[in-house]
Amino acid sequence: MGRTLQNTMINLGLQNACDEAIYQEIEEDAGLGNGGLGRLAACFLDSMATLGLAAYGYGIRYEFGIFNQKITNGWQVEEADDWLRYGNPWEKARPEYMLPVHFYGRVDHTPDGVVLAMPYDTPVPGYKNNTVNTMRLWSAKAPNDFNLEEFNVGDYIEAVLDRNLAENISRVLYPNDNFFEGKELRLKQEYFVVAATLQDIIRRFKSSKFGCRDPVRTCFETFPDKVAIQLNDTHPALSIPELMRIFVDVEHMEWDKAWEITKRTCAYTNHTVLPEALERWPVTMFEKLLPRHLEIIYAINQKHLDHVAALYPGDVDRLRRMSVIEEGDCKRINMAHLCVIGSHAVNGVARIHSEIVKNSVFKDFYDIEPEKFQNKTNGITPRRWLLLCNPGLSDVIVERIGEDFLTDLSQLKKLLDLVDDEAFIRDVAKVKQENKQKFSAYLEQQYKVKINPSSMFDVHVKRIHEYKRQLLNCLHIITLYNRIRKDPKKSYVPRTVMIGGKAAPGYYMAKMIIKLITSIGDVVNNDPYIGDRLKVIFLENYRVSLAEKVIPAADLSEQISTAGTEASGTGNMKFMLNGALTIGTMDGANVEMAEEAGENNLFIFGMRVDDVEALDKKGYNAKEYYDRIPELRQAIDQVNSGFFSPDDPGRFRDVVNMLMYHDRFKVFADYEAYIKCQGQVDQLYMNPREWTKKVIKNIACSGKFSSDRTITEYAREIWGVEPSAVKIPPPNIPRE
């Protein structure tokens, strides 16, 4: 969620009503999720409130969010994110809505482990429409009789100390992005948020008596008409068996009715196609922790497989592929399959990703129910990602087209009329230069690094992951360095390359990549032959509040994942809206950005999805590129021989070995095209007027990527509700 103060003031129309600048830098970021998935939810909350939808965002109130990243001797060091240390003025505890969550127990209802879920509500204001929605986050509390049963009589102190065991559930966010780690505490967290949320939803449903004559509502026929549950990835997949458990065991509904209502209520969004990211929980863990849910999942799977077998008699391989239960040395539950079976709608998050979902990841399911599959291309909120973070650019746009674009971003199209307007070109370029000056000053003040504000700001910020190919960027930096060293007399376009992002603490290769980036920086930044023509900065502790500073200052946005691996990306959209040009592959939403702005207004390079598949068929051989391309060979040899790690020449052997012999993401295959494309970037940058014209075209064509558009599509095509532009009367005006 980042910081709340400035966003709240903007949405309430209180900007400049008081001098809040002194408070702005004091507030801690709320970092309660990983990378793009968590930030997408935050943008969605802003859009749902702005569109007047009666929607709730549910999650866990982690005591410790995503770790703070320190760089020590070039290595990432993690520090606990004690974001609640000084309190959180935006949340309100709601003990009156506290709910029990039950773990363990046998199916015949013997005593189980009870944990209480305490809700904390954070207001989510819509943009100037007097609507305020709620984000409700659950915190784990031990009940007061916790561990104080008869058998524990003598050990009162021990028992009270043991309350921590229950309360550990909401202690800390698992910091993996696009990677599944099957830890029991994580499964407890997933059930905790689901069980508390569903009780809350059902309580709310029962207490609203829309046209129901029961003193207490017992009829759930209308449930799917009143309630829509959107599963943001598979992490809340337990909603499906939990809803079935409540309907069948608690409300005594017959199975088929319960299943119909469950399916009509739930919808699932898939966010990744990387196999290592898919949640596959060991059955043994379920037997221990959630025995009844395991029974229910088995029953769901049985009925599902009966249905498939009827459609495809004798096709046992299809049954194996489509089962929720994966057989093997360790039987596992495939949560994605559970979500697809238990939802009435399944969507990917960019057109190309939704096609991959239909044609490969869930192909068998698509064959049976093609009507279930949709696309909902991601978006970002223009309030935080333009108005709040880039007031200079917002002002020059408002001057020309008014301010309606803030709630209807497609209106930016009007700027196409100004592509040749000299005054507008000048204003846009001036704002970018001011943003660069300001960010340079910030870097100097925070990290004591001096940078050249007239250099090209080449920015690559996102979680560190092999598929995002920060290593490809490194190879470009080394190549540029070698070219300047080889011919220092020649004139070069000066660049400041900024790379930032967190590595999961257990991801060895990602941590090595950070060390490589900082090591390249140590060499490049201290080489007198280079001067200020090339600088490499690692941006420490990348987070929402830092993104709000660096994105408006960027000239070039790096979006260079291997085609077919980045489901959508949302950083790409933020850069486009803030006047950076994109260098990128035809992956994720880059494809639609190129379609909106025209492919010639982005720097598109490298293999397409088809080329990657063809190369897989043929067999990717990194060595053949290494042997054929001298500049690539030189760069790899330097990394391998210790040119960038003279204190430990073998330090990056593992990185080189991965690139040469088991690189799933084919860095070398795109190297040549990338270097050539970066040359075209340099050429255009030398002509500031033409560069800025492309910038204006990009901004003008970024309207599709508002989360308002995304949420409008979810509302109409999945949830069955209509967004409203109605501004409800403010509380100080009496209602009729």
C-alpha positions in Angstrom: 0.0 0.0 0.0 3.0 2.4 0.5 2.2 5.6 2.4 -1.3 6.8 3.0 -1.2 10.5 4.0 -0.7 12.2 0.6 -3.0 9.8 -1.2 -5.8 10.4 1.3 -5.4 14.2 1.0 -5.5 14.0 -2.9 -8.6 11.8 -2.9 -10.4 14.0 -0.4 -9.5 17.1 -2.3 -7.4 18.5 0.5 -4.1 18.8 -1.4 -2.4 22.1 -0.3 -5.0 22.6 2.4 -2.2 22.3 4.9 1.5 21.9 4.8 1.9 18.2 5.2 5.4 18.0 3.5 7.1 17.6 6.9 4.9 14.6 7.7 5.2 12.9 4.3 8.7 11.5 4.7 8.0 10.4 8.3 5.3 7.8 7.4 6.4 4.2 7.0 5.5 2.3 3.9 2.9 -0.4 4.5 4.7 -3.3 2.6 2.3 -6.1 3.1 2.9 -8.0 -0.1 5.5 -9.0 -2.7 6.2 -7.1 -5.8 3.5 -6.6 -8.4 0.8 -8.9 -6.9 0.5 -6.9 -3.7 0.7 -3.5 -5.5 -1.9 -4.6 -8.0 -4.3 -5.2 -5.1 -3.6 -1.7 -3.8 -4.3 -0.1 -7.1 -7.5 -2.2 -7.4 -8.7 -0.9 -4.0 -8.2 2.7 -5.1 -10.2 2.1 -8.4 -13.0 0.2 -6.7 -13.6 3.1 -4.3 -13.3 5.6 -7.1 -15.8 3.7 -9.2 -18.3 3.6 -6.3 -18.2 -0.2 -5.9 -19.2 -1.6 -2.5 -16.0 -3.7 -2.3 -13.8 -4.9 0.5 -10.1 -5.8 0.3 -9.2 -8.6 2.8 -5.7 -9.7 3.9 -3.4 -10.2 6.8 -2.1 -7.5 9.1 1.5 -8.7 9.2 3.4 -7.3 12.1 6.5 -7.5 9.9 6.0 -6.8 6.2 8.5 -7.2 3.3 12.0 -6.9 4.8 14.0 -3.7 4.6 17.0 -4.2 2.3 20.4 -2.9 3.3 23.4 -3.2 1.0 26.5 -4.1 2.9 29.8 -4.5 1.0 27.7 -5.0 -2.1 25.6 -7.8 -0.7 21.9 -7.7 0.3 21.3 -7.9 4.0 17.7 -8.2 5.3 16.3 -6.2 8.2 12.9 -6.8 9.9 10.3 -4.2 8.8 8.9 -3.0 12.1 6.5 -0.8 10.4 4.1 -0.5 13.3 6.8 0.6 15.8 5.4 4.1 16.1 1.7 3.0 15.6 -0.5 3.2 12.5 -2.9 6.2 12.6 -4.9 4.9 9.6 -6.1 1.6 11.1 -9.0 1.1 13.6 -9.1 -2.2 15.5 -12.6 -3.7 15.5 -12.6 -6.2 18.4 -16.5 -6.3 18.2 -16.0 -8.3 14.9 -13.4 -10.7 16.2 -13.9 -14.3 14.9 -12.5 -17.7 15.8 -10.5 -19.8 13.3 -10.2 -23.5 14.0 -7.1 -25.7 13.1 -6.4 -29.4 13.6 -9.2 -31.4 15.1 -10.5 -34.7 13.9 -13.4 -34.8 11.5 -15.7 -36.0 14.4 -15.2 -32.6 16.1 -12.9 -33.3 18.9 -11.2 -30.2 20.5 -9.0 -28.3 18.0 -6.7 -25.4 18.0 -8.6 -22.1 18.1 -7.0 -18.8 17.1 -8.9 -15.5 17.2 -8.9 -13.2 14.1 -9.0 -9.5 15.1 -10.0 -7.2 12.3 -8.2 -3.9 11.7 -10.0 -1.5 9.2 -8.2 1.0 7.0 -10.3 3.5 5.0 -9.9 3.5 1.3 -11.2 6.8 -0.1 -12.4 7.1 -3.7 -11.2 10.1 -5.8 -13.3 13.1 -4.9 -16.6 11.1 -4.8 -17.2 11.0 -1.0 -17.0 7.2 -1.1 -14.9 5.5 1.5 -14.4 1.7 1.3 -12.7 -0.6 3.7 -9.6 -2.7 3.7 -9.9 -5.2 6.5 -6.8 -6.9 7.7 -6.8 -9.8 10.2 -4.4 -10.1 13.1 -4.0 -13.4 15.1 -4.8 -13.3 18.8 -4.7 -16.2 21.3 -8.0 -16.8 23.2 -7.7 -16.0 26.9 -8.0 -19.7 27.9 -5.2 -20.6 25.5 -3.2 -23.6 26.8 -4.8 -23.2 30.2 -6.7 -26.5 30.1 -6.9 -28.8 33.2 -3.7 -30.8 32.2 -1.7 -27.6 32.3 -2.7 -26.5 35.8 0.8 -26.0 37.2 2.3 -24.1 34.3 0.4 -20.8 34.1 3.4 -18.8 33.1 4.4 -21.2 30.4 0.8 -21.2 29.1 0.7 -17.5 28.8 4.0 -17.4 27.1 2.7 -20.0 24.6 0.2 -17.5 23.4 2.9 -16.5 20.9 2.4 -19.8 19.1 -1.1 -18.8 18.0 -0.2 -15.1 17.4 2.8 -16.1 15.2 0.3 -16.7 12.4 0.2 -13.0 11.5 3.8 -12.2 12.5 5.6 -12.0 9.2 5.1 -11.9 5.4 6.8 -14.7 3.4 9.1 -12.7 1.1 9.0 -14.9 -2.0 7.9 -13.4 -5.2 7.0 -16.0 -7.9 8.2 -18.9 -5.9 6.3 -21.5 -3.8 7.7 -22.6 -0.4 5.5 -25.2 1.2 5.9 -24.2 4.8 3.2 -25.1 7.4 3.1 -21.6 8.9 2.3 -20.2 5.4 -0.6 -22.7 5.0 -1.9 -21.6 8.4 -1.7 -18.0 7.2 -3.7 -18.9 4.0 -6.4 -20.7 6.0 -6.5 -18.0 8.6 -7.3 -15.1 6.2 -9.8 -17.3 4.3 -11.7 -18.6 7.4 -12.0 -15.2 9.0 -13.0 -13.5 5.8 -15.7 -16.0 4.8 -17.3 -15.8 8.3 -17.3 -12.0 7.9 -18.9 -12.2 4.4 -21.5 -14.6 5.6 -22.3 -12.6 8.7 -22.8 -9.5 6.5 -25.0 -11.5 4.0 -27.2 -12.8 6.8 -27.7 -9.5 8.5 -28.7 -7.6 5.3 -32.4 -8.6 4.7 -32.8 -7.7 1.0 -36.3 -9.1 0.4 -35.8 -12.1 2.7 -38.6 -12.9 5.1 -36.5 -15.1 7.5 -35.9 -13.6 10.9 -32.4 -15.0 10.4 -31.5 -15.6 6.8 -31.1 -19.3 6.1 -31.7 -19.2 2.4 -28.5 -18.9 0.4 -30.1 -19.0 -3.1 -29.3 -15.3 -3.6 -25.7 -15.5 -2.2 -23.9 -15.3 -5.6 -26.1 -12.4 -6.6 -25.0 -10.5 -3.5 -21.5 -11.7 -3.0 -18.5 -12.0 -5.4 -15.2 -13.4 -4.2 -12.2 -12.7 -6.4 -9.2 -14.9 -5.6 -6.0 -12.9 -6.2 -3.8 -15.8 -7.3 -4.1 -19.2 -5.5 -3.1 -18.0 -2.1 -6.8 -17.7 -1.0 -7.8 -21.0 -2.8 -9.0 -22.5 0.4 -12.0 -20.2 0.0 -13.5 -22.9 -2.2 -13.4 -25.9 0.2 -14.1 -23.6 3.2 -17.2 -22.2 1.5 -18.3 -25.8 0.8 -17.6 -26.7 4.5 -19.8 -23.9 5.7 -22.6 -24.6 3.3 -22.6 -28.4 3.8 -21.6 -28.9 7.4 -22.9 -25.8 9.1 -25.8 -24.7 6.9 -26.8 -28.3 6.0 -27.2 -27.7 2.3 -27.0 -30.6 -0.1 -23.7 -31.0 -1.9 -24.7 -30.1 -5.4 -26.5 -27.0 -4.4 -23.6 -25.9 -2.2 -21.2 -26.5 -5.2 -23.3 -24.5 -7.6 -23.4 -21.6 -5.2 -19.7 -21.8 -4.5 -18.8 -21.8 -8.2 -21.1 -18.9 -9.0 -19.5 -16.9 -6.1 -15.8 -17.5 -6.7 -13.6 -16.3 -9.6 -9.9 -16.9 -10.0 -7.1 -14.6 -11.3 -3.9 -16.4 -12.4 -0.8 -14.3 -12.1 2.1 -16.5 -13.2 3.0 -19.4 -15.5 6.3 -20.2 -13.8 6.0 -23.8 -12.6 8.1 -23.1 -9.5 5.5 -20.5 -8.4 2.5 -22.8 -8.5 1.2 -23.8 -5.1 1.3 -27.6 -4.6 0.7 -28.5 -0.9 1.6 -31.9 0.5 -1.5 -33.9 1.4 0.2 -34.9 4.7 0.2 -31.2 5.8 -3.6 -31.0 5.1 -4.2 -34.3 7.0 -2.7 -32.7 10.0 -3.9 -29.1 9.8 -7.2 -29.2 7.8 -8.5 -32.8 7.8 -12.1 -31.8 6.9 -10.9 -29.6 4.0 -8.9 -32.5 2.7 -12.0 -34.7 2.6 -13.9 -32.0 0.8 -11.1 -31.5 -1.7 -11.1 -35.3 -2.4 -14.9 -35.2 -3.0 -14.6 -32.1 -5.3 -11.8 -33.9 -7.2 -13.8 -37.2 -7.5 -16.9 -35.5 -9.0 -14.6 -33.5 -11.3 -12.8 -36.6 -12.5 -16.0 -38.5 -13.0 -17.2 -35.6 -15.3 -13.9 -35.6 -17.3 -14.0 -39.5 -17.6 -17.5 -39.2 -19.0 -16.3 -36.8 -21.6 -13.1 -38.7 -22.5 -13.7 -42.4 -21.8 -10.4 -44.3 -21.3 -8.2 -41.2 -21.4 -6.4 -41.9 -18.1 -3.5 -39.5 -18.9 -6.0 -36.7 -19.2 -7.4 -37.6 -15.8 -3.9 -37.6 -14.3 -3.1 -34.2 -15.8 -6.4 -32.6 -14.7 -6.6 -34.0 -11.2 -6.4 -31.7 -8.2 -4.3 -34.4 -6.5 -0.9 -35.1 -8.0 0.3 -38.6 -7.3 3.9 -39.4 -6.7 6.4 -40.0 -3.9 4.7 -37.1 -2.1 1.0 -36.6 -2.9 0.3 -33.0 -3.5 -2.8 -30.7 -3.9 -2.6 -28.5 -7.0 -4.2 -25.3 -5.8 -4.5 -23.8 -9.3 -6.5 -26.8 -10.5 -8.8 -26.4 -7.4 -9.3 -22.8 -8.3 -10.1 -23.4 -12.0 -12.6 -26.2 -11.1 -14.3 -24.1 -8.2 -14.6 -20.8 -10.1 -17.1 -19.6 -12.7 -14.5 -17.3 -14.3 -10.7 -17.7 -14.7 -8.6 -14.8 -16.1 -5.0 -13.9 -16.9 -3.7 -10.4 -16.5 -2.6 -9.4 -20.0 -3.8 -10.6 -23.4 -0.6 -12.7 -24.2 -0.7 -14.2 -20.7 -4.4 -15.2 -21.0 -3.6 -16.9 -24.3 -0.8 -18.9 -22.7 -3.2 -19.8 -19.8 -5.7 -21.2 -22.3 -3.3 -22.8 -24.7 -0.8 -24.4 -22.3 -1.1 -24.0 -18.5 -4.8 -24.9 -18.3 -5.3 -26.2 -21.8 -7.2 -29.4 -20.7 -9.6 -27.2 -18.7 -10.1 -24.8 -21.5 -11.0 -27.7 -23.8 -13.9 -28.6 -21.5 -15.1 -25.1 -20.5 -13.8 -22.4 -22.9 -16.5 -19.9 -21.8 -14.9 -19.8 -18.3 -11.6 -18.2 -19.5 -11.2 -14.4 -19.8 -8.6 -11.7 -20.0 -8.3 -8.7 -17.7 -5.2 -6.7 -18.6 -3.8 -5.2 -15.4 -3.7 -1.4 -14.8 -2.4 1.1 -12.3 -4.2 4.0 -10.4 -3.4 7.4 -12.1 -4.0 9.1 -8.8 -0.9 7.7 -7.1 1.1 7.0 -10.2 0.6 10.4 -11.9 -1.1 13.0 -9.8 0.7 12.2 -6.5 4.1 11.2 -7.8 4.4 13.6 -10.7 2.6 16.9 -9.9 4.8 18.7 -12.5 3.6 16.5 -15.4 0.0 16.4 -14.1 0.0 20.3 -14.2 1.2 20.6 -17.8 -1.5 18.0 -18.8 -4.3 19.7 -16.8 -3.3 23.0 -18.4 -4.0 21.6 -21.9 -6.9 19.1 -21.4 -8.5 19.8 -18.0 -8.5 17.3 -15.1 -11.2 14.9 -16.2 -8.5 12.4 -17.4 -7.8 11.5 -13.7 -11.0 9.4 -13.6 -11.1 8.7 -17.4 -7.5 8.1 -18.4 -8.5 7.4 -22.1 -8.9 11.2 -22.4 -5.1 11.4 -22.5 -5.6 10.6 -26.2 -6.3 14.4 -26.6 -2.6 15.0 -26.2 -2.0 13.4 -29.6 -3.0 16.8 -31.0 -0.1 18.4 -29.2 2.7 16.1 -30.4 4.0 18.9 -32.6 3.1 21.7 -30.3 6.5 23.4 -29.5 5.4 24.8 -26.1 4.0 21.5 -25.0 7.2 19.6 -26.1 9.2 22.2 -24.2 7.0 21.8 -21.0 7.1 18.0 -21.0 10.9 18.0 -21.4 11.3 20.7 -18.7 9.3 18.7 -16.2 11.4 15.6 -16.9 14.6 17.6 -16.4 13.3 19.0 -13.1 12.3 15.5 -11.9 15.8 14.3 -12.8 17.4 17.1 -10.9 15.2 16.4 -7.8 16.0 12.7 -7.9 19.8 13.4 -8.3 19.6 15.6 -5.2 17.8 12.8 -3.3 20.5 10.3 -4.3 23.2 12.6 -3.3 21.6 13.3 0.1 20.7 9.7 0.8 23.7 7.8 -0.7 26.3 10.4 -1.2 26.6 9.6 -4.9 27.0 12.4 -7.4 25.3 11.8 -10.8 25.1 13.7 -14.0 21.4 14.9 -14.3 21.8 15.5 -18.0 22.7 11.8 -18.6 20.1 9.3 -19.7 18.4 7.8 -16.7 18.2 4.1 -17.6 16.0 2.4 -14.9 15.4 -1.2 -14.1 13.4 -1.6 -10.9 11.5 -4.8 -10.0 12.0 -7.9 -7.8 15.3 -9.6 -8.6 14.6 -12.8 -10.5 16.3 -14.8 -13.3 13.3 -14.5 -15.5 13.3 -10.7 -15.3 16.9 -10.8 -16.7 18.7 -8.2 -14.7 21.7 -10.2 -16.0 21.0 -9.1 -19.5 21.2 -5.5 -18.3 24.5 -6.2 -16.6 25.9 -7.6 -19.9 24.9 -4.4 -21.7 26.6 -2.3 -19.0 29.8 -4.3 -19.3 29.6 -4.0 -23.1 29.2 -0.3 -22.9 32.1 -0.1 -20.5 34.4 -2.1 -22.7 33.5 0.1 -25.7 34.3 3.3 -23.9 37.6 1.8 -22.6 38.5 0.7 -26.1 37.9 4.1 -27.7 37.7 6.8 -25.0 38.1 9.6 -27.6 34.7 8.8 -29.2 31.6 10.6 -28.1 29.1 8.6 -26.1 25.6 9.3 -24.9 26.1 9.5 -21.1 24.0 7.1 -19.1 23.2 6.5 -15.4 22.0 2.9 -15.1 19.9 2.4 -12.0 18.9 -1.1 -10.9 16.9 -1.8 -7.9 14.8 -4.5 -6.3 14.7 -7.1 -3.5 15.9 -10.7 -3.7 14.0 -13.4 -1.7 16.3 -14.1 1.2 16.6 -17.8 0.2 17.2 -17.2 -3.5 21.0 -17.7 -3.9 21.2 -16.7 -7.6 19.2 -13.5 -7.1 21.5 -12.5 -4.2 24.5 -13.2 -6.5 23.0 -11.0 -9.2 22.8 -8.1 -6.7 26.4 -8.6 -5.7 27.4 -8.6 -9.4 25.5 -5.4 -10.1 27.2 -3.6 -7.1 30.6 -5.0 -8.2 30.2 -3.8 -11.7 29.3 -0.4 -10.2 32.5 -0.4 -8.1 34.6 -0.9 -11.2 32.7 1.3 -13.6 32.2 4.2 -11.2 35.8 4.4 -10.2 37.4 4.1 -13.6 38.9 7.5 -14.6 38.7 6.7 -18.3 35.0 6.5 -18.0 34.3 9.8 -16.2 30.6 10.6 -16.0 29.7 8.9 -19.3 28.6 5.8 -17.5 27.5 5.3 -13.9 25.9 2.2 -12.3 23.7 2.7 -9.2 22.0 0.0 -7.2 18.9 1.5 -5.7 18.7 0.2 -2.1 15.4 -0.9 -0.5 13.1 -0.5 -3.6 9.6 0.0 -2.4 6.5 2.1 -3.2 7.8 5.4 -1.8 11.1 5.0 -3.7 9.2 4.1 -6.9 7.2 7.3 -6.5 10.5 9.2 -6.7 12.5 7.3 -9.4 9.7 6.6 -11.9 9.0 10.3 -12.7 12.7 10.8 -13.2 13.3 7.9 -15.6 14.1 8.3 -19.3 14.3 4.6 -20.2 12.2 1.8 -18.7 13.8 -1.7 -18.8 11.1 -4.4 -19.3 13.3 -7.3 -20.6 11.9 -10.6 -19.4 12.1 -13.6 -21.7 8.9 -13.6 -23.8 6.2 -15.7 -22.2 7.4 -15.4 -18.6 6.1 -12.0 -17.2 2.4 -12.4 -16.9 1.7 -8.7 -17.2 4.0 -6.3 -15.4 2.7 -3.1 -14.0 5.9 -1.1 -13.5 6.0 -0.9 -17.3 2.7 1.0 -17.3 3.9 3.4 -14.6 7.0 4.4 -16.6 4.9 4.9 -19.8 2.5 7.2 -17.9 5.4 9.2 -16.5 7.2 10.0 -19.7 9.8 7.3 -20.0 10.4 5.3 -23.2 10.4 1.5 -22.9 13.0 -0.9 -24.1 11.4 -4.3 -23.9 10.5 -7.7 -25.2 7.1 -8.7 -26.6 6.0 -10.0 -23.2 3.2 -9.3 -20.8 1.5 -6.0 -21.2 4.4 -4.7 -23.2 2.6 -6.2 -26.2 -0.5 -4.1 -25.6 1.6 -1.0 -24.8 3.2 -1.4 -28.2 -0.2 -1.9 -29.8 -1.6 1.3 -28.1 1.3 3.6 -28.8 2.6 2.0 -32.0 5.5 -0.4 -32.0 7.8 2.3 -33.5 7.3 4.3 -30.3 8.8 1.6 -28.1 12.1 0.0 -28.4 11.0 -3.6 -28.9 13.7 -6.3 -29.4 14.3 -10.0 -29.1 12.6 -13.3 -29.4 8.8 -13.5 -29.4 7.0 -16.4 -27.7 7.1 -18.5 -30.9 10.8 -18.0 -31.2 11.4 -19.1 -27.6 9.3 -22.2 -28.2 11.2 -22.9 -31.4 14.5 -22.5 -29.6 13.3 -24.9 -26.9 12.4 -27.5 -29.5 15.8 -27.1 -31.2 17.6 -26.9 -27.9 19.1 -23.7 -26.5 22.9 -23.8 -26.6 24.4 -20.8 -24.8 27.9 -21.7 -25.9 27.2 -21.1 -29.6 26.4 -17.4 -28.9 29.4 -17.2 -26.6 31.6 -18.5 -29.4 30.1 -16.4 -32.1 29.8 -12.9 -30.4 33.1 -11.4 -29.4 31.7 -8.7 -27.2 29.6 -11.2 -25.3 32.6 -13.5 -24.9 34.7 -10.7 -23.5 32.0 -9.7 -21.0 31.5 -13.2 -19.8 35.2 -13.8 -19.5 35.6 -10.7 -17.4 32.9 -11.8 -15.0 34.3 -15.3 -14.9 38.0 -14.3 -14.4 37.4 -11.9 -11.5 37.7 -8.6 -13.3 34.8 -7.4 -11.2 35.8 -9.3 -8.1 39.6 -9.0 -7.8 39.4 -9.9 -4.0 37.7 -13.2 -5.0 38.2 -14.1 -8.6 35.9 -17.1 -8.5 33.0 -15.2 -6.9 30.8 -15.2 -10.0 31.7 -18.6 -11.3 28.2 -19.9 -10.4 26.5 -17.1 -12.3 28.6 -17.7 -15.4 28.1 -21.5 -15.1 24.3 -20.9 -15.0 24.4 -18.6 -18.0 26.5 -21.0 -20.0 24.9 -24.4 -19.1 21.5 -24.1 -17.5 19.9 -20.7 -18.3 16.1 -21.3 -18.5 15.6 -17.7 -19.6 18.0 -17.6 -22.6 19.9 -14.4 -21.8 22.5 -14.9 -24.5 19.8 -15.6 -27.2 18.6 -12.0 -26.8 22.0 -10.3 -26.2 22.8 -9.2 -29.7 19.3 -7.8 -30.4 19.3 -6.0 -27.0 22.7 -4.3 -27.6 21.6 -3.2 -31.1 18.3 -1.9 -29.7 20.2 0.0 -27.0 22.2 1.6 -29.8 18.9 2.9 -31.3 18.0 4.3 -27.9 21.3 6.3 -27.9 20.6 7.6 -31.4 17.2 8.9 -30.5 18.3 10.4 -27.2 20.8 12.6 -29.1 17.8 14.3 -30.7 15.9 15.6 -27.6 13.0 17.0 -29.6 12.2 13.7 -31.4 12.7 11.8 -28.1 10.2 14.0 -26.3 7.7 13.6 -29.2 7.8 9.9 -28.7 7.4 10.5 -24.9 4.2 12.5 -25.6 2.8 9.8 -27.9 3.4 7.2 -25.1 1.7 9.3 -22.4 -1.2 10.0 -24.8 -1.6 6.3 -25.4 -1.3 5.0 -21.9 -5.0 5.5 -21.0 -5.9 1.8 -21.4 -3.6 1.0 -18.5 -5.7 2.6 -15.8 -6.8 0.2 -13.1 -10.2 2.0 -13.5 -10.6 0.3 -16.9 -9.4 -3.0 -15.5 -11.9 -2.9 -12.5 -14.7 -1.8 -14.8 -14.1 -5.0 -16.8 -14.0 -7.2 -13.7 -17.2 -5.5 -12.4 -19.2 -6.0 -15.6 -17.8 -9.3 -16.9 -17.2 -11.2 -13.7 -18.9 -9.7 -10.7 -22.1 -8.6 -12.4 -22.1 -5.1 -11.0 -22.1 -1.7 -12.7 -19.6 1.0 -11.7 -21.1 4.4 -10.8 -19.8 7.9 -11.4 -22.3 9.3 -8.8 -20.7 11.5 -6.2 -22.5 10.8 -3.0 -23.3 13.9 -0.9 -20.6 14.8 1.7 -21.4 14.2 5.3 -21.9 17.9 6.1 -24.7 18.2 3.6 -28.0 16.7 4.9 -29.4 14.0 2.7 -33.0 14.1 1.4 
